[in-house]
């Protein structure tokens, strides 16, 4: 379908909210009920859902039920049947999409502030959508439907279905926590959807047997205004309450979920953050063991994106599996999981993907693997995670700059002759060092939506990491 011109206000409004991997915008400003209904209608056409089910779920934001209803109207107008699963986490919506083999829409803005909302769209079986694999077409179709949706001959139906108990039951079939030693876990749901899913999966709220886990809840009340702190555990300031509670309660560890509960962050018994790369390495070992148990001769592939620690591919190879390095981005990794048959995938942003979960990401499932690993050995989590955190990392450092290409040029010119360059996703620079020198590498990637460069650095020792970090930052910000 042909696109409208860039100066068309309808086209501009859709360009503002249709991002690389999802739909997201400011409520009432560039994300409205009219736009959402048009996207719902366009989604049905793109995924050929007329006459079939479309799953619609939403988080606890004030605008989410209204937007979900508007989307449902657009879906029904184009002849698809709505299965409303109501309040849910994003990975719960993936479960429904997988079990029902139906395309799905999840209304959430994840970790963004309360003034935002958005839509995470999936094809049947929780298969992701990006601009390159359907979102651009949905945007273009929606531009037409904003002038009015052409109603199908047979409009779709609407029904509700509660999937929380089945979701919780399914996760417990994937990770058995019944035999672990008794542990105490503080969970910060950030007033997000973890407040609904944690009691169901790790507790008894869904009618499942009691586990040897004592949950100390923080901010389990569903509140899309986020009265305590932003539901974005990637920011260290949003982990402070969890870290304090872990120490106060002398808990074994702490878990923090983002707003739609598809990402999980971990702190140890000392209140120190456990890197998502360490979690990825631990879960990878468990998933490799599971795959070998079912087929000892199978070639096992594990995905990691290019900003995870070097310890992740090293751990994968040492366990006899094949590491597959990918670009950053959840839709890209979902596609790579399916194409490669990988059993697991990990990102340093704390997204974790599982073949047994339709190759979709599931923070709760990653947390369960970590609890199972921790609960079947005697070491404190700080000691367990230290095994998978041998190399100093800078963390992601963002720089706002006006001329991104010029910054890349400065980096290439400065490091030529002493490093190798890889352009899989932005620019990855790996030092060509001698046997007695610490290794180092760094990644510089452009933001999809802002004039930012994102820098990640890792090295064999802290002195080298800080030296490389400071040198690259000076080049970026020159």
N, C-alpha and C positions, 0 to 999 in steps of 0.2 A: 504494500500500500504506500502511495507516495506521501511525503512529508509536507507539512505546511512550512511556509518560510519562517526564518528565525525572528522576523519582526511581528509576526502574528501573535497577538496577546494570548490566545488560547494555547498556541504552541509553546510560548514562553512560560506560561504557567505550568505546563506539563514538564518542560525541560528543567524547571526549578525543583521538582519533586522526584522525578525518575532518575535515580542514581545508578551507579555501575552495577550494584548487586541487589538493590531493593528500592522501595519508594519511601521517601522521608521528607518532612517539611514542617513548617510552623502551622499549628492548628488555627484555622480560620483566616490565615493570611495567604498561604499558597497551597494549603491542603484543606479542601472543603468537601462537603458531602457530595456536591455535584461532580467534582473531579473523581472522588472515590467511586461513585456509582458508574461513571463512564469507564474507569479502569476495570471495574468488575465485569461490565459487559464486554470490554475488549479482551479480558483474560479468558472468558469462555470461548471466544472465537479463536484466540491464539492456541489454546490447548485442546480445541475441538471437544468441549465438554457438554455441548447441547445434548440433552437426554440422559446425562450422567450426573453423578454426585460431584459437588464441590464442597470441601471442608472449609468452614470459616470459624476462626477462633480469635480471641482478643485478650490483651492484658488488662491491668487494673487502672490504666489512665482514664481520667474523666471522659475524654472524647472517644475512647475505644468502642464502647457499645454502640454509640450513634454511627460511627464510621462503619462498623461491622454490619449494621442494619442497612446502611446505604449501599455498601458493596453487595450485600445479598440481593437488594432490589435490582441492581444491574445484572447480576448473575441470573436471576430468575427471568428477567425480561428477555434474555437471550436464550432461554429454554433449558438451562441447567438447574438441577435440584440442589438446594442448599442443605448441608448437614452442619448445623450450628453446634459447636462443642463448647461455646461460652468461654468463661474464664479459663485460661490455660497458659502454660509456659510454651515457648517456641518449640522446644523439643517434644512436648506433648502433641503439638499440632503436626509435627513430622511423624510421630507415631500414628496418628489418625490417618494421615496421608498414605503411610506405608501399609497399614492394616487394611484400609478400605480401598487401596489402590486408586485413590482419587486425588486430583489436584487440590491444592490448599492455599488459603490466605490467612496469615497471622498478623493481626493489628498490634503493632508495638513500635516504639522507637528505641527499644533496647535500653542502653545506658544514657541516652540523651535526656536533657532536662524536661520538666513537665509540660513546657510549652510546645513540645514536639510530639508528632506521632508519625506512623508509617505503616508499610505493608511488606511483609516477607512472603513472596510468592513461590510456590513449588508446583512442578508438574506431578502427575501421579507417582506414587512411590517415593515422595520426598525429594524428587530430583530438582536441583536448584535452577534458577533462572538468572541470567545476567543480561546486560545490554546486548551482548553478542549472541545470546541464545534465547531471545524472546522478549526481553523487556523493551527493546527499541520498537519492536512491532506493536506491542501492547500500547506503548506511548502514542504511536501514530494512529492506531485504531481509536484510542480514547479521544484524540483530538477531534475526530469526526463525531463521536458519540456525545461530546459536550454540546453539540447543536441539537441533540435529541437521539435517544436510543431507538433503533428499529426493533420493535417487539417481535419475537419469534411467534410462529403460528401457535405453538404450544408453550405457554409460559411454564417455568419450573415451579417445583413445590418447595416447601420449607419444613424441616423437622429438626428437633433437638436430639442430641446424643451425648451422654456423659461418658467420657473415656478415661477418666483419671484412675479408677481402680484397675482397669485393664492395663493401662500404661505402667502403673506401679508394679503390677504382677509380672509383666513382661520383663521389666528391668531386673527384678529379682531372679528370674530364670537365667539371666546372663551373668550375674555376679552373686555368688552365694556368700552371704554375710552371717549366716546362722552359727557358724562354728568359730568365729573370731573371739579373741579375749575381750572382756568388758572394756569399753572405752567411753570417754566423755568428750563430746564434740560441741563446740560453740558454733552456731550457724547464724551468720548475718544475712538476712534476706533483703535488706535494704528497702523494706516495704514493697518489694516486688513479688513476682510470681513464685519465687522460692518459698514464700510463706504458705502457699497452697501445696506445692509438690513435695517439699521435704517431709512434712508430717505423713503424707501418703506413702512415700517410697521408703523412708528410713524409720517411720513410726508406725502407728496402728490406725491412722485415720481412714485408710482405705479398707480396713478389715483384715489386713495381713498379719501374720504372726509377729510377735514382739521380737526385736533383734537385741543383741547385747550392746546396744548403743544408747547412751544417755545424751539427749539433745538439749542444749541450753540455747533457747531461741533469742535472737536479737531482731527486732523490727519485722516480725512476721505479719503484722497488720497490713493488709493490702491497701495501699494509699498512693495513688498516682501523682500526688503533689510532693512526694519524697520529703517528709517533714524532718527527717533525721540527718540524712546526707544523700548525695547523689548515688544512684545505684550503679556506680561505675568503679568496680574494685581495681581497675587498672591504675587509677590515681591513688598514690600512697595515702593521701589524706582521708580517703574513704575506707581505709583499713584500720584506722586508729582505734575505733570503738571495739572492733573484733579483737585486735591485739591486746587491748586492755582487759577485755573480758576473759580471754584465754588465760592470762596471767592471774587474774583475780580468782577464777574458778579452778585454777591448776588443772586445766583441761589438757587432754592429749594433743589436740590440734584444733584449728578453726577453719571453717569454710565460709567463703563469701560469694554470693551469686549476684549477677547483674540483674537489671530490671525484668528481663524476660526469661531469666534463669537458664539460658543456654550456655553461659560461661561460668566456670567455677574457679576461684582463686583460693589458695591454701596458705595458712600460716602454721608454724610449728609450735611446740610446747613453750618455746622461749618468746613467742610473739613475733618471730622473724618470718618474713614472706618466703615461701618456697617458690622457686622460679617455675613458670609453666613448662620450660624445657625439661626440668627435672621430673615434673609430673608426667610429661610426654614419654620420657625414657622409661619410667616405672611402669606405666600402662602398656607401653610397647612390649616390654618383656613379658607381661602377663598375657597379652593377646598373641604373642608368638608362641608361648607355651600352650595356649588353648588350641591354636591352629595345628601345632605339631602333634598334640594328643589325638586329634581327629584324623590327621593324615600325615604320618611321619615323613613321607617322601615329597610332600608338596613344597613348591617354591613359594616362600612367604614374602610378600612385599609390605613395607611400612612407609607411609608418606610423612615427610616433614617439610615445612616450608623453609625458605632460604635464610630466615633470620633466627631459626632455632639454634641453640648451642651446638657446637661440634660434638658434644658428648652424645647427642641423640643419634646421629648416624653411626658413631663408634659403638654405641650400645647395641644398636640393631645388627650391625655386622658381627659383633662378638657373639650374638645369640644365634647366628646362622641364618639370618634373614637378609633381605635386600632393601637398603634404604633408597627411596625415590624422592629427590629434591624437586620442589615445585615453587611456583610463584605464590605470593600472598593473596588471600581472598577466598571466602568460604565457597562461593559458587564454583570457582576454579578447582578447588580441592575436592569438592563433591564429584565433579566431572572426572578428575584424575583418579579418585577412589574407584569409580565404576569402570573406567577404562583399563586400569591396571589390575583390578581385583584385589587391591590392598585390603588387609584385614583391619588396619588402623591408620589414622593420620593425626598428627599433632601440629598445632601452631603455637608460636610463642605468645600470641594474644589470648591464650587459654581457650581456644576452640579445639575440641577433640572429636574425631570422626570414627565411626565404627561400621564395618561391613555388616555386622549383625543388627545394625540399626539403620538399614537402608542407605548406608554410606553417608548418613547425615551426622551432624554434630550434636553432642549431648553432654553437657557439663555434669549433669547428675550421674550419668554412667561413669564418667571419668572419676568423679568423687568416690563412687562405690568401689571402683578398682583400687584407688588409693587406700580407702579404709580397709579393704580386704588384705592388701599387702601389708599395711601397717599392723593390722590385728592378728596376723599369723606369724609375727616375729616379735622379739622382745626389745629391740632398740627403740629409743625415742625417735620421733620423726626428724629431729634435727640431724641425728646421726645417719638415718636412712637417706635423707635428701642430700646430705653432704657427699655421699657416694656418687651422686649424679650432678654435682655442681663443682667440677674440678677447675673450671676456667672462669676468670673474671669477665663479666659483661658490663657494658655501659648502660644497658637499658635504652629505650628509644628516646632520642633527643630530637625535638622538632625545632626547625629554624624557619622563620618567615623571611623570604627573600623575593625580590622582584624579577630576577633573571635566572631562572633555573638552568637553562642550557649553558650559560656562562659559568655557573658553579661547577657543572659536570666537566666542562673543559678544563677549568683550573685543577680539578682533582686528577684528571687523566694526565695532564702535563706534568704535575708534580710527582706522581707515582710511577710514571713510565720508567722502565728499566729496573725497577725494584719490586714489581708486583705483577700479578696476572689479573686480567679484567674479564668479567662475565656480565652480560647484559640480559640475563633471563628475566629479571624484574628490577628495573632501574639499573644500578651499577653495583656489582659486588667486586671488591678489590681484595685479593689475597696476596700476602707478602711472600716473596721468593727468598726465604731465609735459609741459612746454613744449619747444619746438624746441631750446633751448640746454641742456636738462637731460639727464643720462644716464637711459636707461630702467632700470626695475627691475621685478622680479616675484618673488613667492614662492609656494610651495605648502606647505600644511599638511594632512597626511593622518593619519588614525587607523590604528593597527595593527589587523589582524584578530584577533590573538591576545593582545595585551598592552595594558595601560593606557598606551600610548605615543602621543605625537604626533611625526610625522616632518616636519622642516622642511627645505626646499631653497630657496635664494635665489640669484638671478643679477642682475647689473646691468652697466651700461655701463662702470663703472670700480670699482676696489677700494674706494675710500672710500665710495661709495654702497652697494655690496654690504654692507660691514661695518656701516654705519649702519642699514640696513634689518634686517639679521640680528639685531643687538643689540636693536633696538626690538621685533621680533617675539618673540624669546626672552624678553624681560622680560615681555611680555604673557602668553605661554604659562605661564611659571613663577611668575606673580604669586600 
